[in-house]
Every structure is written in structure tokens, then in C-alpha cells.
Amino acid sequence: MRNILKTLFIIEKTDRKNIFACLIVALCIIGMVVFANATELGNPIKEKSSESLPVKVALNKFQIVDASEYGDGSDIYKNIVKQYYTYPKQRMALKTEQPALFIETAIVLTELRKQAFEMDDYELIAGNLPSKIENEMDSSYYKYLKEHNLDLSFGSLSFYPFLAFLFSVVGSFWFILICIYSSNIMIDDFRHISLIKGYPIAFSQYVLAKCMTSIGIVFIFIIELIVCSLPLIYFNGLGQASYPVAVFNGEVTIYPIYKYIAISIVYMICLAVFAILLSVILNVILKNVYLTIFVQIIFVVIPILFPGLIKLIPFNPFNYVNFPSVLNGDSLNLAAPVTLNSYAGLIYLCISIVLLMAIIKWFLSTGKLQKI
């Protein structure tokens, strides 16, 4: 088994597809590092400078009236006015680098939004304000900073925050990328079955070695994401690995950055194994690369097109292939809101992996793979 793994790895590392994929990954990540440094990504002064614009648009939906406590303006109008005049305090706090003042005004702002959600005519300005889950995550994040006396970073993203940002971006389409990468995992072998019979091992071992080699290449991709991000240490430093990140995991909670990164990596590994095994089965059934990709994409798109199915079938592993969306609580913004738990998602993925392995073993035991 060790020899066949070594042979397959030598073949894979010289494969033009793998070399090209590694090169593209490296260039994309280095490009993101340069972009993040050049645009000061994560700098709150720049990010907050335009945040008051949607609130100003919301104000334009109302007739200008007296917004004082005893004025004739509606409650929602007065609330929006208060929100609008909170932003200058935030900008002043940022420009004068007063993190405590900024955090205080941010908490006030989240409380005003929370009050607005329960007011009459809120639906008029709902599109101009963050959603309830976004506001709750902001509130938890700023309250955590205040309770633990943590300072807000005024600079652009350093290494650890950038990794969290990177995994949230890559994780959104990671499953699709691995599906495309592994879509022909067994096609060439089925076309040249006589070559496989020349190996001095059982065909079942060859299939296992093929999957393990592909998973090994995926590990290289993940390591490449981290290694290619290292130049950011030179520009902006390491940052704090324990700095808080607000996530939704059945309820809003706070993770340190290292935990968010760890969960992202575990998800990426599980999704890669799931995609590779699924590709093996679809290659056997469909015997076509393009049909394999098409069916995999259909599985991903169905929960998006029919969100009601997410609540109906919460154990569907394809509900969790976009794990950053799960951790952001985006499922609560659907027409039929549903609570998705990232830990439950990992369990469903692991169960699905076991089921796919059982199916492949059944194919092997019945001789279906050998007859392709």
C-alpha cells in the first residue's frame, strides 16, 4: 500500500493539472495579500466612513418633521435620526483613536437598531439596516470587547485576522472547487482499466490510495493558503490569535480567531473528503466528467433555490457546504428562517462520508467498479 501511495503521489505531483492548480492558488492568495495591504482592508476608519449612507437613505423615506422627544415624528423616524447622529461620534472616535469611545457608540447604535426592529413601519427601512442576526453579532462583539477591556484595532488586517478573512472567503466556494478538481478522479482509470490491473495490489486498495492521494493534494492546498499569507506578517505583524470573532452556532457566540480558523480547516478537510468520495461514486454511475460536475452543482444549488428544504431536511450535508454562511447565521435571513449549527453540520458531513465509503465498498464487493 505504501508503494502504491508513493507511486501515485509522484504521478500527481508532476501532473500539469496539480502544478497549475497550486500556481493559481499561490497567485490568488499573494494577490489578496497585496490587495489587503494596499487598500488597508480591515481598517475601521475606512470601513465606517460610508456606513452612515444607508441610514441617510432611510431618512429620505420620511417627511422631515420634529424628531425631538416630544416632536410629531414617528418613533421609527426618531430612531433613525438618533442612529444617523451617532455615526459622527464613531468617526470622531476613530480619527482620534479612542477605542473605548468607539465601542460605547457602537453599542448604543446596536441598541437603537434593536429597538427599531420592534417598531411600526420598520419594514419601510429594513433594507437600509443590518439584519437582526447581523446586529446581534455586532452587539455581542462590541460588548465582549468592553467586558474584557480589549482595544479595537485601528490598523488594517494583520496575519491572524487576515487568515480568518481568507478562510471565510475561500470557504464560500471551497466545496465547488474541490468538486471540479476531483471530478475526473476515476474516469481515466476506467478508460484504461488494463493499466490498473498491472498494479500488484487489489483494486479496492488502488481506489483507496487514489482517494488518499487526492486528499493529500488538498492538504497541500490548505497549507499553501497559510504559507502564501505569511508576507502579511512583514507588512502588518502577526496580530492576536485570541482576538474575538462573533459567530452564529445555534446562538450568537464569540470565538477567538484561532478557533474560527481551526473550525474552518476542519470543515475544509471534511468537505474535501466528502467531495472526493462523491466524485468517485458519480464517476462510476455517470462515467462522464461534465455530468459529475453538473450533478454536484445541482446538489449544492437545490437548498439555495428551495430554502424551505433546509428546514425540512436539516441533516442534508449540502446545507453546510458554505460553512462561512452557516457561521454568519445567514440561514436566519431566509424567507423561512432556520437555525443551522456548525457542529451539527460537521457531524452530518462525517456521517455522509461514512455512508459514501460504505457505498464505494459495496461497489467494490459487487464488482461494479471492476466492470466499468
C-alpha positions in Angstrom: 0.0 0.0 0.0 2.8 2.3 0.9 4.5 1.8 -2.5 1.3 2.5 -4.5 0.7 5.7 -2.4 4.3 6.8 -3.2 3.9 6.0 -6.9 0.6 7.8 -7.1 2.0 10.8 -5.3 4.9 11.0 -7.7 2.5 10.9 -10.6 0.2 13.5 -9.1 2.9 16.0 -8.1 4.1 16.0 -11.8 0.6 16.3 -13.2 0.1 19.6 -15.0 -3.3 20.0 -13.5 -1.9 19.9 -10.0 1.0 22.2 -10.8 -1.3 24.7 -12.4 -3.8 24.5 -9.5 -1.0 25.1 -6.9 0.3 28.0 -9.0 -3.2 29.6 -9.3 -3.8 29.2 -5.6 -0.4 30.9 -4.8 -1.0 33.8 -7.2 -4.5 34.4 -5.9 -3.5 34.4 -2.2 -0.5 36.6 -2.8 -2.7 38.9 -4.8 -5.2 39.1 -1.9 -2.3 39.9 0.5 -1.2 42.7 -1.7 -4.7 44.0 -2.1 -5.4 43.8 1.6 -2.2 45.8 2.4 -2.8 48.3 -0.4 -6.4 49.0 0.4 -5.9 48.8 4.2 -8.6 46.1 4.4 -10.0 45.9 7.9 -9.2 49.5 8.8 -12.3 50.7 10.7 -11.8 54.3 9.7 -12.2 53.4 6.0 -14.9 50.8 6.6 -17.1 53.0 8.8 -16.7 56.1 6.6 -19.6 55.0 4.3 -21.7 53.1 6.8 -24.0 56.0 7.6 -25.1 56.3 3.9 -27.8 53.6 4.1 -29.2 55.3 7.2 -29.3 58.7 5.4 -31.2 57.0 2.5 -33.6 55.6 5.1 -34.2 59.1 6.4 -35.1 60.3 3.0 -38.1 58.0 3.0 -39.7 60.1 5.7 -41.0 63.7 5.6 -38.8 65.9 7.7 -40.5 66.7 11.0 -39.6 67.4 14.6 -37.5 64.4 15.7 -37.2 65.6 19.3 -38.6 63.5 22.2 -41.9 65.3 22.2 -41.9 66.1 18.4 -44.6 64.9 16.0 -42.2 62.5 14.2 -43.0 58.7 14.3 -41.0 56.5 16.7 -39.1 54.8 13.8 -38.2 58.2 12.3 -36.8 59.4 15.7 -34.9 56.2 16.0 -33.3 56.6 12.5 -32.4 60.2 13.3 -30.6 59.1 16.5 -28.8 56.4 14.5 -27.7 58.9 11.9 -26.3 61.3 14.5 -24.4 58.5 16.3 -22.1 58.0 13.3 -20.2 61.3 13.6 -19.3 60.3 17.2 -17.9 57.0 15.8 -15.9 58.7 13.1 -14.5 61.2 15.6 -13.5 58.3 18.0 -11.8 56.5 15.1 -9.9 59.6 13.9 -8.7 60.5 17.3 -8.0 56.8 18.1 -10.3 56.5 21.1 -11.3 52.8 21.1 -13.3 53.0 24.3 -15.5 55.8 22.9 -16.0 54.0 19.6 -17.0 50.8 21.4 -19.5 52.8 23.5 -21.1 54.4 20.5 -21.2 51.1 18.6 -23.1 49.5 21.5 -25.5 52.5 21.5 -26.0 52.0 17.8 -26.8 48.3 18.0 -29.3 49.0 20.8 -31.0 51.6 18.6 -31.2 49.1 15.8 -32.6 46.5 18.1 -35.4 48.9 19.2 -36.1 49.7 15.6 -36.8 46.1 14.7 -39.9 46.2 17.0 -41.3 49.5 15.8 -44.2 50.1 13.4 -43.2 50.8 9.8 -39.8 49.1 10.3 -40.4 47.2 7.0 -40.0 50.6 5.2 -36.4 50.9 6.1 -35.5 47.2 6.7 -33.4 47.1 3.6 -31.3 50.0 4.8 -30.3 48.5 8.2 -28.3 45.3 9.1 -30.4 42.2 9.6 -31.4 41.2 13.2 -28.7 38.5 13.3 -26.0 40.9 11.9 -26.9 43.4 14.6 -26.9 40.8 17.3 -23.5 39.6 16.3 -22.2 43.2 16.3 -23.7 43.8 19.7 -22.1 40.6 21.2 -18.8 41.5 19.6 -18.6 45.1 21.0 -20.0 44.1 24.4 -17.3 41.4 24.6 -14.6 43.9 23.8 -15.9 46.2 26.5 -16.3 43.5 29.2 -12.8 42.2 28.6 -11.2 45.6 28.2 -9.9 44.8 24.7 -8.8 47.6 22.3 -10.2 47.9 18.9 -7.5 47.6 16.2 -7.2 50.8 14.1 -4.9 49.3 11.5 -5.5 47.1 8.5 -5.6 43.3 8.8 -2.6 41.6 10.3 -1.8 37.9 9.8 -4.3 36.1 12.0 -7.3 38.3 11.2 -6.4 38.0 7.5 -6.4 34.2 7.8 -9.9 34.4 9.3 -11.0 36.6 6.4 -9.3 34.4 3.9 -10.9 31.2 5.1 -14.3 32.9 5.2 -13.8 33.9 1.5 -12.3 30.6 0.2 -14.7 28.6 2.3 -17.7 30.0 0.5 -16.8 28.2 -2.7 -14.3 25.6 -1.5 -16.7 22.6 -2.0 -17.3 23.6 -5.6 -13.6 24.0 -6.3 -12.8 20.5 -4.9 -15.7 19.0 -6.8 -14.3 20.4 -10.0 -10.7 19.4 -9.1 -11.8 15.8 -8.3 -14.4 15.4 -11.0 -12.2 13.1 -13.1 -10.6 11.2 -10.2 -11.5 7.7 -11.7 -12.5 8.5 -15.3 -9.1 7.9 -16.8 -8.6 4.8 -14.8 -11.9 3.4 -16.1 -10.8 4.2 -19.7 -7.5 2.4 -19.2 -8.5 -0.4 -16.8 -5.7 -2.7 -18.2 -3.1 -0.3 -16.6 -4.7 -0.7 -13.2 -4.7 -4.5 -13.5 -0.9 -4.2 -13.8 -0.5 -3.0 -10.2 0.4 -5.7 -7.8 -2.5 -4.8 -5.4 -6.2 -5.3 -5.1 -8.4 -2.9 -7.0 -10.0 -1.8 -3.7 -6.6 -0.7 -2.4 -6.0 1.2 -5.6 -9.2 3.2 -5.2 -8.4 3.9 -1.5 -4.8 5.0 -2.5 -6.3 7.2 -5.2 -8.6 9.0 -2.8 -5.8 9.3 -0.2 -3.5 10.9 -2.7 -6.2 13.4 -3.7 -6.8 14.3 -0.1 -3.1 14.7 0.3 -3.1 17.3 -2.5 -5.9 19.1 -0.8 -3.8 19.3 2.4 -1.1 20.9 0.3 -3.7 23.5 -1.0 -4.7 24.4 2.6 -1.0 24.7 3.7 -0.4 26.9 0.7 -3.2 29.2 1.8 -1.4 29.8 5.1 2.2 29.9 3.7 1.3 32.4 1.0 -0.3 34.7 3.6 3.0 34.9 5.6 4.2 38.1 3.8 1.4 40.0 5.7 3.5 39.5 8.8 6.2 41.8 7.4 3.6 44.5 6.5 1.2 44.4 9.5 2.6 41.9 12.0 1.0 38.7 13.4 -1.9 40.2 15.3 -3.7 38.5 18.2 -4.6 34.8 17.6 -7.1 35.1 20.6 -8.8 38.2 19.3 -12.6 37.7 19.3 -14.8 36.9 16.3 -18.6 36.9 16.5 -20.2 33.7 15.0 -23.6 32.1 15.0 -23.6 28.5 16.2 -27.3 27.9 17.1 -26.9 31.1 19.0 -24.6 34.1 18.8 -21.3 33.4 20.5 -17.7 34.6 20.5 -14.8 32.6 19.2 -11.1 33.5 19.3 -9.6 33.8 15.9 -7.6 30.6 16.2 -10.8 28.6 17.0 -12.5 30.1 13.9 -9.5 29.2 11.7 -9.4 25.7 13.2 -13.1 25.1 12.6 -12.7 26.4 9.0 -9.8 24.0 8.4 -11.7 21.0 9.8 -14.7 22.0 7.6 -12.5 22.3 4.5 -10.9 18.9 5.1 -14.3 17.2 5.7 -15.8 18.9 2.6 -12.8 17.8 0.5 -13.1 14.2 1.6 -16.9 14.3 1.0 -16.4 15.8 -2.5 -13.8 13.3 -3.5 -15.8 10.3 -2.4 -18.9 11.7 -4.1 -16.8 12.2 -7.3 -15.8 8.5 -7.2 -19.4 7.3 -7.0 -20.6 9.7 -9.7 -17.7 8.7 -12.0 -18.9 5.1 -11.6 -22.6 5.9 -12.2 -22.3 8.6 -14.9 -18.9 7.8 -16.5 -18.6 11.5 -17.5 -16.6 14.4 -16.0 -19.1 17.1 -17.0 -22.1 15.2 -15.8 -20.3 14.6 -12.5 -19.7 18.3 -12.0 -23.3 19.1 -13.1 -24.8 16.8 -10.6 -22.6 18.0 -7.8 -23.5 21.6 -8.5 -27.2 20.7 -8.6 -26.9 19.2 -5.1 -25.4 22.5 -3.9 -27.9 24.7 -5.7 -31.1 22.9 -4.6 -31.0 24.2 -1.0 -30.4 27.7 -2.3 -33.3 27.6 -4.8 -35.6 25.9 -2.4 -34.7 27.2 1.1 -37.7 25.5 2.6 -35.9 22.2 2.1 -33.2 23.3 4.6 -35.8 23.3 7.4 -37.5 20.2 6.1 -34.2 18.2 5.8 -31.8 19.8 8.3 -29.4 16.8 8.1 -28.8 17.3 4.4 -24.9 17.8 4.3 -25.3 20.2 1.3 -26.9 22.7 3.7 -23.4 23.1 5.2 -21.1 23.3 2.2 -20.9 27.1 2.5 -19.8 26.9 6.1 -18.9 30.7 6.4 -22.6 31.4 5.6 -23.6 29.0 8.4 -21.2 30.7 10.9 -22.6 34.1 9.8 -26.2 33.0 10.6 -27.4 33.7 7.0 -30.0 31.0 7.3 -31.9 33.2 9.7 -32.4 35.8 6.9 -34.3 33.3 4.6 -38.0 33.7 3.9 -38.4 30.6 6.2 -35.7 31.2 8.8 -33.9 28.1 10.0 -31.2 27.7 12.7 -28.2 25.8 11.5 -25.5 24.6 13.9 -21.9 24.3 12.6 -21.1 21.5 15.0 -24.2 19.6 13.8 -23.1 20.3 10.2 -19.7 18.6 10.9 -21.5 15.6 12.3 -23.8 15.3 9.3 -20.8 15.6 7.0 -18.9 12.9 8.8 -22.0 10.6 8.7 -22.3 11.3 5.0 -18.6 10.4 4.5 -19.1 7.1 6.2 -22.2 6.4 4.1 -20.2 7.2 0.9 -17.4 5.0 1.9 -19.9 2.2 2.6 -21.4 2.7 -0.9 -17.9 2.5 -2.5 -17.1 -0.6 -0.5 -20.4 -2.1 -1.8 -19.5 -1.2 -5.4 -16.1 -2.9 -4.9 -17.6 -6.0 -3.2 -20.2 -6.5 -6.1 -17.5 -6.0 -8.7 -19.2 -2.9 -10.2 -16.0 -0.8 -10.2 -14.0 -3.6 -11.9 -16.6 -3.9 -14.7 -16.6 -0.3 -15.7 
